């Protein structure tokens, strides 16, 4: 009787052990299936996510500093805004001393309105240019490109924009463009 009882207990332990292994195997398969079904969703979400990064470049020897704000989705640039702050020239300082900051700002805008290449570029959909006198010592130029509506080929032919390299820019992957700028001294803000 003891032998039958011991054999029954041993058989029971073996069956219980086998049963647990089967359940673990099915759970793992189910977990793998769930994970595999989630991975494409994550991948698609990353491709459909709009990302905006702002890069600040080190000041140059003349005191100029550039900030770039890049917005992209997957491998395509959506917008690029370049903000360039620089010290005013000696000629502009003299003008500011004579006329004040407000009058100098007006004169800068009038000069831009008389520059045919700037006027032509400003007519282009997807391009904006703004010059602002921040103080008696600093001027800021902000250039914006909206690649969703900008005719890059046409923009590259305009006198004001032809040396910018827009066609080459949009051939790059945005993430690579950003990592190259970071490797060359820019910082992300």
C-alpha positions in Angstrom: 0.0 0.0 0.0 2.9 2.3 0.8 4.4 1.6 -2.6 1.1 2.4 -4.4 0.8 5.6 -2.4 4.4 6.6 -3.1 4.0 5.8 -6.8 0.8 7.8 -6.9 2.5 10.8 -5.2 5.4 10.6 -7.6 3.1 10.4 -10.6 1.1 13.3 -9.3 4.3 15.5 -8.9 5.4 14.5 -12.4 2.0 15.4 -13.9 1.9 18.7 -12.0 5.4 19.6 -13.2 4.6 18.8 -16.8 1.3 20.7 -16.6 3.1 23.8 -15.4 5.7 23.6 -18.2 2.9 23.4 -20.8 1.2 26.5 -19.4 4.5 28.5 -19.3 5.1 27.6 -22.9 1.7 28.8 -24.0 2.1 32.0 -22.0 5.5 32.7 -23.6 4.1 32.1 -27.1 1.1 34.5 -26.3 3.5 37.1 -25.0 5.7 36.8 -28.1 2.6 37.1 -30.3 1.5 40.2 -28.4 4.9 41.8 -28.6 5.2 41.1 -32.3 1.8 42.6 -33.0 2.8 45.7 -31.0 6.2 46.3 -32.8 4.7 47.3 -36.2 2.4 49.8 -34.3 5.4 51.4 -32.6 7.3 51.5 -35.9 4.4 53.2 -37.6 3.9 55.6 -34.8 7.6 56.6 -35.0 7.2 57.2 -38.8 4.1 59.3 -38.2 5.5 61.4 -35.3 6.3 65.0 -36.0 9.5 65.9 -34.3 10.9 69.4 -33.6 14.5 70.0 -32.5 16.2 73.3 -31.7 19.9 73.5 -32.1 22.0 76.3 -30.8 25.4 76.9 -32.4 28.4 78.3 -30.6 29.1 82.0 -30.9 31.5 82.9 -33.7 34.5 85.1 -33.2 32.5 88.2 -34.4 29.8 87.5 -31.7 27.2 86.0 -34.1 25.1 83.1 -33.0 22.7 80.9 -34.9 19.8 78.9 -33.7 18.0 76.4 -36.0 14.6 74.9 -35.3 14.0 71.8 -37.5 10.7 70.1 -37.7 10.4 66.8 -39.5 8.4 63.6 -39.9 10.1 60.3 -40.6 12.7 61.1 -43.3 11.3 64.4 -44.6 11.9 68.0 -43.5 8.7 69.9 -42.8 10.1 73.3 -41.7 13.4 74.9 -40.9 13.8 78.2 -39.1 17.2 79.9 -38.8 17.6 82.7 -36.4 20.9 84.6 -36.7 21.8 87.1 -34.0 24.8 89.3 -34.6 26.4 92.6 -33.4 25.4 95.6 -35.4 28.1 97.0 -37.8 29.9 100.2 -37.1 27.9 101.9 -39.9 24.7 100.8 -38.3 25.8 101.9 -34.8 26.5 105.4 -36.2 23.0 105.5 -37.8 21.4 104.3 -34.5 23.3 107.0 -32.6 21.9 109.7 -34.9 18.3 108.4 -35.4 17.5 106.0 -32.5 16.5 102.3 -32.6 13.0 102.7 -33.9 13.9 104.9 -36.8 16.8 102.6 -37.6 14.4 99.6 -37.6 12.2 101.5 -40.1 15.2 102.3 -42.3 16.2 98.6 -42.3 12.8 97.5 -43.5 12.7 100.2 -46.2 16.2 99.1 -47.4 14.9 95.5 -47.6 11.8 96.7 -49.5 14.1 98.3 -52.1 16.3 95.2 -52.5 14.9 93.4 -55.5 16.3 90.0 -54.6 14.7 90.1 -51.1 11.3 91.3 -52.5 11.4 88.5 -55.1 12.2 85.9 -52.3 9.5 87.2 -50.0 6.9 86.5 -52.8 7.7 82.8 -52.6 5.1 80.8 -50.7 6.8 78.9 -47.9 9.6 81.4 -47.3 9.8 84.2 -44.7 12.5 86.7 -43.8 12.4 89.1 -40.9 15.1 91.5 -39.7 14.7 93.0 -36.3 16.9 95.4 -34.5 17.0 94.0 -30.9 19.0 96.7 -29.3 21.6 99.4 -30.1 24.2 96.6 -30.3 22.3 93.5 -31.7 20.3 92.7 -34.9 18.4 89.4 -35.6 17.5 87.9 -38.9 15.0 85.1 -38.9 14.6 83.0 -42.1 11.9 80.4 -42.3 11.4 77.6 -44.8 8.1 75.6 -45.0 9.0 72.7 -47.1 5.4 71.5 -47.3 4.6 74.4 -49.6 7.9 75.8 -50.7 8.9 75.1 -54.3 12.6 74.3 -53.5 13.6 74.2 -57.2 12.2 77.6 -57.8 13.7 79.0 -54.5 17.1 77.6 -55.4 17.1 79.7 -58.6 16.3 83.0 -56.9 19.2 85.4 -56.4 18.6 85.7 -52.7 18.4 82.0 -52.0 20.5 80.3 -54.7 23.6 79.8 -52.5 21.7 78.4 -49.5 21.8 74.8 -50.8 18.1 74.0 -50.2 18.0 71.2 -52.8 21.0 69.4 -51.0 19.4 70.0 -47.6 16.2 68.2 -48.4 18.1 65.2 -49.8 19.5 64.6 -46.3 17.6 62.7 -43.6 16.6 65.2 -40.9 17.9 62.9 -38.1 21.3 62.7 -39.9 21.4 66.5 -40.5 20.8 67.1 -36.8 23.3 64.5 -35.6 25.9 66.1 -37.9 25.3 69.5 -36.5 25.5 68.2 -32.9 28.8 66.5 -33.8 30.1 69.8 -35.0 29.5 71.7 -31.8 25.8 72.6 -31.8 23.8 71.8 -28.7 20.2 70.8 -28.4 18.0 73.1 -26.3 
